[in-house]
């Protein structure tokens, strides 16, 4: 997949389609307010860079810059980026990396995403990093789960309950990507952890190098 880089969330049809750029009305029990395109973008950025209820795997939870990595286990370019993502997280504790899995359409990728949630919630950061790494190295879900001490025979029925959580998160992530006009994985959104701003946020898609990601991190720091 050819790498495509879109820098910043600027008010431009090059970034968002006309339907997204249009103003919309947001209503609460206290009344209604017309939201500008920039307010809509800011809301999407805030939502996608939040770790709702601890359900998304996170490395360096206290980092001042958030890097949201969107992927699925059937994605060839995601496989290329996986080792660098883990290395980046280890080398830069100021970068809070949130992993958001879209699941993809292939049964094995869906099973891997569901198992991922179980590993993260039951075993935490270290186990997730091992699982994530081994899946992208070509191990099966069964082998990767065994590697973190979770017995798994390899059937979908063993993950009942975890599939609901995984499906919900995948649908939510896909919705946000549609709002930001991101059409491929891997995708990376880099923004300030506190008070993210559209002018200091960077979106990247495809295979990118560490230098490019770190440049986006520096840009995000200007918005801290």
N, C-alpha and C positions, 0 to 999 in steps of 0.2 A: 504494500500500500504506500503510495507516495505521501510523504509527510506534508502536512499543510498547517501553517501557523497563522493564527489570527491573534494579533496583539491588541489587548485592551478591550473594554466593552464600550466602544464609542457609539455615539448616536448616529448610526449610519446603516443604510440598507445593505451595505456590504457585510454587516455582522448579523443583523436581525431582519426577518421578513417584515413586510408592511403591516401584517396583521398583529405582530407583536409590538411594533413601534407605535401603533395607535393607542390613544388614551383609553383607559378603561375605568369603570366605576367600581369602587370597593365599598361594600356596605357592612356596618356593624350595628349592634343594638343602639348605639349612640348616634347613628346617622350615616350618611353616605358621603364619600369623597372621590373626586375624579383624580386618578393617579396618572402622572406623566409617564412617558416611556422610561425615563431614567429611574423613577421610583419603582417601576415594575422590575427593571433589571436589578436594582439594588436588593429588592425583596427576594428575587430568585437566587442571587449570589449568597445572601444571608442564609437562605434555607438549605442550599446545597452544600454549604460549608459548615453546617451544624451537625454534630454527632447526636442525632435524635435518640435519647434514652440509652446511649451506649451500645446501640445495635450495629453500628459500623465499626469495623476494626480501625484502631487509631494507634499510631506510633508518635511519641513525643507530644503527649496530650497538652502540655503547657507551652508549646511553641508559639512564638509571636506572629508567625506567618503560617497560613494554612494552605497546604497543597492537597487538593482533592483529586485523587486518581480514579478514573472511571475505566473499567475493563470487563472482560469476561474470559473464561478459561479456554474458549475455542478460538480466541483472537491471536493470530500469528504475530502481529506487531506488539500486542500486549506481552507476549512471551519474550520478545526482544527487550522490552523495557523493564521487565520485572527485576532482574538483578541490580540494575542501576537505581531503581526506586528504593530498594532495601539498603543499598550502600549509601545513598544520599541521606536517608533517614538516620543511619548510624553515624555518619560524619557530621551531620548538622542538627544538633538537638533543638535548635531554634525553629526548625521547620516541622510543623504539625502535619503529619500525613494521614489523611482520611481515605480509606479504601471503599469504593462504592461499586458493587458488582451488578451489571445489568443482566446477568445470567446467560443471555443469548438464547438461541432457539434450539440448539442441539441438546439432546437428553443428558449426555455426559457433562456438559457445561452447567446445566441446571442442577444436576446432582452434586457437582463440585461446589456450586454456590450455596446450596442448602447445607452441605457438610461444613463449609467454611463458617457459617453462622454458629453452628454447634461448637466448633473448635474455638472460635473467638469468645463466645459467651461463657463456655465452661472452663476454658484453659487460659485465656488471656493473650497478651501481646506476644510473648516469646513463642508460644505454640502456633499462633496464627502465622508469624513470620516464617516458621519452619514449613508449615503446611503450604503457604502461598509459594514459597520457593520451590518446594518439591513438586507441586502440581505443574508449575511452568518448566520444570526440568524433565517432565515426561512421566512422572510416577502416576499411578492410578489413584483414585480417591481412596480406595481401600488401603493402599500402601502408605499414602500421605497421612491418613488418619492413624494408622498403626504406629507411624513414626512419632506421633505426639501422645501415644498411649491410649488411644480410643479404639476399642474393638469395633470393627465394621465388616460385615459380610459382603457388602456391596449392593444391597437392595434398597430401592426407594422407600419401601415400607418402614425401614429402620429410621427414617428421617421425618416421619409424620409429625407435624407440629412445627418443625423447623422449616418445612416447605412453605407454610403460610407466611411466616416471618420473611423469608427470603423473597417470595413472590411480591409481597407488599413493598418491600424496599426497592426491588428491581423496577416495579411500575412507577414508583415515586421518582427514582433516578431518571428513568426514560422521559418522564414528563418534564423534568427540569431541563434535560438536554434539548428537548423539542423547543422549549421556551427560549433557549440560548442559541438555537439553530446549529447545534452540534450534531453531526450526522454519522460520526464514526468513532470507533475506539481503537487505541486508547485515547482518552481525552484527559487534560489536566487543567484545573482551574486554580490559579495562584492568587491569593488575596490576603489582606490583613486579617488576623484572627478576630480582633476587636474592631468594630466599626468599619467593615469592608466598604470600599468606595469604588464605583465603576471606573474612575479615572486611574486607579492604581491596581486594577485587576487585570490579569493576563489569562487568555485561554489558548491552549495549545492542543493540537491533535496529531496523531501519528507518532512516528519514532522521532524523538528529539534528543539532543545531547545534554549532558550535565550543565555545560556552560549556559545553554539557553534557559534551562530551568532556574539556575542561580541568578540569571539576569532578571527573570520574572520575580524572584524572591526579593531582590534589591528594590525593584519597582514597588512591590507591595509594602516594603518597610517604610517607604516615603508616606504611606497613608496611615501608619500606626498612630 
